[in-house]
Amino acid sequence: MAREQVGRILVVESDATLRAELQTQLSALGHLVETASTATDALELMETSMPDVLLIGLDLDAIDGFGLLAQAKALLPSASLIALGASDSTDLAVEAMRAGADRCLTRPVRADALALIIQRSLEKPIHARAEREARADAEAALPTTRLDHIVGAHPAMQQLFNRMLQAAKSRSTILIQGETGTGKELIARAVHEHSLRHDGPLVRLNCAALAESVLESELFGHEKGAFTGAVTRRRGRFEQADGGTLFLDELSEMPLSVQVKLLRFLQEREFERVGGNETIMVNARVVAATNRDLRVLVDDGKFREDLYFRLKVVVLDLPPLRARPSDIPLLADHFLRLYAEENGKRVHGIEPRALEALLAYPWPGNVRELQHAIEQAVVLCEGELIGPGDLAIEPPDQAVEPLSLMVPGVSLAEVERYTIMKTLEAVGGSPTKAAKILGISKRTVQYRLNEWGVANRGDQADD
């Protein structure tokens, strides 16, 4: 005979006699039982006790049982919810199921029937708990690289972290490529912090924010009288970054005339200030970032080819957020905690339907857009859980296939197909780029495309 499971049970019932009777029956079966007479008390116990099974009366005082069922479903998605009704009405049962109940019972409940129902109800939370523990054990066994202030457990991010840590210890120039909002500046900061120059300065300059003449002066400095308004000598960013790292953001916007001087520094480690003749040598490492394809700009004559090859000694490609959907819940939770503390809000979670909306949205603005969406949701949220109505995001275009990675409900084969196809779409159909993001071989991508009967235009995309 199978060993009966012992669970944590919460009885929420406004009738004191019935509440005491249920507690006695369930305690006699060996279960750990707590009771509440109001929805407010029940919600507090849900947070502290994390019950496996909840028996909820549908005619509670102060708040209806249907409302409490919905809140319990959001707070404890793996718990079993049993509704207790005063009649065996089919309409009542249907309404309870819609509110989140797994079962609906009619009072009074026979002791033998209650024992059997509780045992069956414990299968769901105990199975979910076992899955969580197994997943935690599996994740603990994996070599996961973690960096301060950067959230990313997806294989593509793990590959990026490992590559970055290897490159950080070198003296080589690093080029960070990625769409706007993917976190290129965070990666640049991580390169500096994990380099041998971490005790030196990290100096940043946005190349798109300044006019050509001003940019040159900002980078290399100027002598007194070099131009109108140059009343004193000024040290440029290269001199300020001596012994440390110079981060050049939006490098693709740098004018060709300034590119010449940057190339000379990368080759010779020397330069002259604007309006000066003195050759200055500094020991500064250059980390550059761009959201545009420099190869295309080279072909268009807008970026020097020799500088392009000098910059791409080590290239770090940041995947867009849509190519690493498994990181969306992690990032959302990270930003939720950050802004809840910053704004003094008691927001501690995201409703399942809201999380589905986050996963379904394509995030054209990447991590930065997600960050702003969660900040706004935390500020405007009136409860303790972020709901769909708190998210200021538009639903995805109906013509676009929605994200269907909600589990359980899809097979691993479906997840694989979806991930590969969406990544190919994000990188313009290039199997080489898709394979790099996904951490698999190009041959695997091509094999899967052939298996699915999808026309492979990857050879042209990789040219």
N, C-alpha and C positions, 0 to 999 in steps of 0.2 A: 504494500500500500504506500502511495506517494506521501512524502512528508508535507504536512500542511505549512503554508507560508505564514509568517507573522508580519503584520504590517502596521503602519502608523495611520490611524483613522481619525478624521475630524467629523463630528456630528453637529450640524447646524440646525437647530430646531427650537422654535419659540415656545412649544408646549413642554413645560417642565416635566410632566409625568412621562411623556413619550421619550423625551431626551434622556431621562434617567434610566428608562427601561432599555433603550438601545445601548447605552453605555454599559449597563450590567451584562447584557447578552454578549456584546463584543469583547468585553474584558474577560468573560468566562472562557472565551475561545483563545485567549492568550494574546490578543492584539493590544497595542498601545493606543488608548482612546483619550481624546480631548473633546470638549464640548463648547459650544457657543450658542447664545440665545439671540444674538443680533448679527447683522452683516458686518458691522464695524469690528466687533470682537473676532469674527471669523477671518476677516482680512488680516488682522494682526497675527493670528495664529498661523495663517498660511505662510506668512513671511518668516516666522521664527521656527515653526515645526516642520514645514515642508511635508505635509501628509501625503500618503500614497493613495488613499481613498477618501472622498468626501461624500457624506450623506447630507443633502441640502433640502430642507423643507421649502415648498413653493409658496407658502403663505406667511413669510416672515414679516415681523413688524419693521417699520422704518424704511425698508427697501424690499422689493419683491425678490423672490427666490430666483426668478429668471435672470434678473440683473446680476445677482451674485454668481450664478452659473457662468455667465459670460466673463466676469472678472476672474473667476477661478480658472477658467479655460486659458485665459491669457497669462496668468501668473504661474500656473502649474500645468504646462501643456502635456506632461507625461503622466499626470495623476488621473485616476478613474473617478468620474463624477456620477453620482447616483441621485436622482431627483425623487423626493418623497411627496406624493400628492394625496389629497383627501378622497379622490374618486378615481375610478379606472377609465376616465374619459380618454378616448383616442386623441381628441384635439389637444388635450392637456399634455399627453405624452409627446405628440409631434412638436408642440411648442417648446417643450423641455429639451428635446433632441436638437432643435434648431439653436437653442441657447447654449448648447455645448454638452448636454448630459449624454453619458454613455448608456445609461439605463434609467427607467422610470418605474418606481414601485408605488403601490397603494398602501397606505396605512390602514390597520396595523400590519406589520410584517411578521410572519411566523418565524420562530427561532431557527428551525432547521433550514428553511428557505434562505434566511438571511446569512447563515453560515456558508451555504453553497455559493451564494451570489458574491459574498465578500472574497472567497477564494478565487473565483473567476475574475473578479475585478482587480485582484492583486497581480494577475499575470502581466497586465499592461505596464504598470510602473516598475515592477521588478525586472521585467525584460528590458525596459528603457534604461534602468540603472545599470544593468549588466553591460549593455551596449556602451554607455558612457564610460564605465570603468575600463572596458576593453579598449575603447578608442584612446582614452588617456594613457593606458599602458603602452599602446602602439606608438602614440606621439612621443612619449617619453623615451622610447627606444630609438627614435629617429634622431639623427644629428641635425637639429634645427638651429640655424644661426639667428641670433637676435641682436638688433642694434637699437641703441637708445633713440627714442623719438621717431623711429621708423617701424611701421607695422606691416608685416608681410610674411605669411606662412606658405603662400602659393609656391610651387616648385620653381616658377620663373623668377620670383623674388629671391628665393633661397640661392638659386644659381647666380643671380646678380650680386647678392651680399658676399658670397664666397669669392667671386671674381674681383669685387671691389676691395676686399680685405687683402687679397694677394697683391693687387696693384698698388694699394696705399703705401706699402713698405718700400716700393721702388722710387726712383727719381724721375720716372717717365711722365710725360704730359698725358693727361687723361681727358677724353672727350665724352661727355654725357649727352645722350640723345633721348628724346622723349617728347610726347605731346605736352601742350600747356597744361599745368596742373597735376602732373604726375609725381612731382617731388624732386626735381633735379637739384634744387638748392640743398635739400636735406642730404642727398647722396654726396654732394660736394663737401658739405660740412663733415660727413662721416669719413670721407677720404682724408681730410685734414686731421681729424681727431685720432685716426688710427695710423697716421704716418709718423715718421721719425721727426717731423716738424711740428708736432702737436703743441709744443711749448711756444712756438712762434705765432705771429699774427695770421689771422684769416681775413683777407681783404677782398671785398666784393665790388664789382662794377657791372652795371647793366649797360651793355653797348648800344642798346636801342633807345636809351633815354637821353642821349646827348648828341648835339650837332657834331659834325666832323672835326672842326677846329677845336672845340671844347673837349672832345673825346681824346684827341691826341695829347692835349695838355694834361688831362686827368690821368692818363696812363703813364706818361713819361716825365711829367713836370715841365716847368718852364723857368727861364731866366728872367731877371728883372728887365723890363723894357722890351720883352720879346714881342708884345703886341699891346694895343691900347687897353689899359686897365691892369697890365701886369706890373704893379708897383713894387713887388718884392719877388724874390726867388721862391719857387714852390716845388716841393717834392711831390712826385707823382705816385700812383698806386703801386708801381713796381718797386720803388724805393721803400714805400710803406710796408710792403709785403716781404722785405728782405729777411731771410731766415724762416719764412713761413710759406703761405699759399695764397696765390692770387686767383680768385674765381671770376671768370669772364662769362657773365650770363648773356644769353641771346647773341652769341658770337656771330651768327649769320648776318646780323645787321651792321657789322663793322665795315666801314668804307675801305675800298681797295688801297687807298694811300696809307691808311693806318695798318692795313694787313701787311704791307711791306716791312714796316718797322717791327711789327710783332714777330714776323718770320725771322728777322735778323736776331732778335733777342733769343728766340728759341734755339737758334743755331749757334750763336756766339756768346749768349748771356751778357750782352752789353747793348747800350743805347746812349743817345744824347738827349738832353732836355731840349724842349722847343726853344729856339733862339740861342742855343749854346753850342760850344765846340768840345767841351770836356766829355770824354768817353767814361761812362759810368758802368760798373759791373755790380750786379746784385745776385744773391742766391735765393731766388724765388721760384717756386714750382707753379706751373700754370695748369689749372683745371678749367676747362671750357664746357659750356652747355649750349644746346640749340634744340629748337622744336621744328626745325626745317631740315630737309635732306641736303646736306652740303654737296653731295655728288651732283645733284641736279643743278645747284647754283654754280658749280664749277663748269658744267656743260653750257650753262647760260651766260658764262663770262662774268658772273657777279661775285665769284670767290676764287681766290688764287689756288691753283691745283697743287703747287709746291707746299703752300701752307696747309692745305687739306691733308696731304700725306704726312706732314710733320706733326699735325695734331692727332691723327688717328693711330698713335702708337698703341694706346689702350682705349678701347671703346666700350662704354657701359650703356646698354640699351634698356631704358625703363619701359616696361610694358604698360599699355593703357589699362585703366581700371576694368574695362569691359572684358579684357583678356585674362583677368584673374578674379572672377566673381566670388570665389571662396573667401577672398580677403574682405569683401564688403561687410559682412557681419562683424568681423574683427575691428575694422576701421570705424564702423558706426558705434560700436560699444566704446571704443577708445575716445572718440569725440564726445559721446554722450557723457561719460564720466568727467571729462575735462570741463565741459561747459556747464554741467550740473553743479560742480563744485565752484566754478567761477561765478555763477549767477545765484548761488544759494538755493537751488531748486532740488526738490526731493524726487527727481525723475531717475528711475533706476533700471528701466528696461524698455523694450520695444515690442509692441503687440505683433503676433504672427502675421496678421494681414499687412501691417506696416512694413515688416521685414520682407514680405513677398513683393511689395511695391518697390522697395530699395533694390531687390535683386532683379526685378523686371526692367528697371530704368537703365538706359544705355550709358549714362554719365559722360556726355560729350566733354564736360569740364573736368573729368577725372576726379582725383582725390580732393582737390581743392573745392570742387562743386559739392561733393559729398560732405565735406567739412562744414561748408556754409549751410547746407540743408539741415544737418543735425543741430548746428548751433541755433538756427531759427526755430526748429522744432522744440528744442529744450526750452527756449525762452517763451514760446507761445503755449506750450503744453500746460493744461490745467490740472491734469491728474498725475499719477506716478509712472504711467506708461505712455510712450509715444504711440499715437494711433495714426492711421492713414490720413485723417483730416489735419494732422499737425505738419504733414510733409508738403512743402510747396514745390512739388515736382509734377510735371505733366506725365500722364500715362504714355507708354511707348506707342508709336504709330502702329495702327492695327495691321498695316501692310508688312510690318517687320515681325518676324517670328519672336514671340515672347520668350523670356528666359524660363526654361522648364526644368530647372535643376532642383526642384523641390522633392525631397525624399522623406519617407518612402513614396513611391509612385512612378519612378522611372528606373530603367535598368542601367547597368554600368555601360553597356554598349551605346545606349542613347546619350548618356552623359559624354562619352568619348566622342561620338559623332558631332554633337552640338559644340563641344569645346574646340575641336579641330576646325570645323567649318566657320565658326565665329572668329577664331583667331586668324584664319586665312583671309576672311573678309576685312579684318582690322588692318592687315599688313599688305593689302592690295593683291592677294592671291599668291604671294611668294612662299613656297614650301620651306625654303631655307630659313626665312625670318620666322615663320610660324613654328618650325621645329625648335629654333633657338629659344623662343619665348616659352614653349611648352616643356622644354627640357628633354626632347626626344630626338631621334634621328630624322633627317630629311627623307630617308628611304621609308621609314614608318609612315610618315604623312602621305607619301605617294602610294604606298601599298593600300592604305585605308581608302584613298580616293578611288583607286581602281576597284577595290572590293565593293564600294558603294555605287559604282557606276557613274561617278561624277567626272565630267570632262576636266582634264588636268591642263590648265593654262599656266601652270607654275613655271615652265621653262622660260616663257616670255617674261613672266613677272620677275624672275631671278636674273634676267639679262641686265 
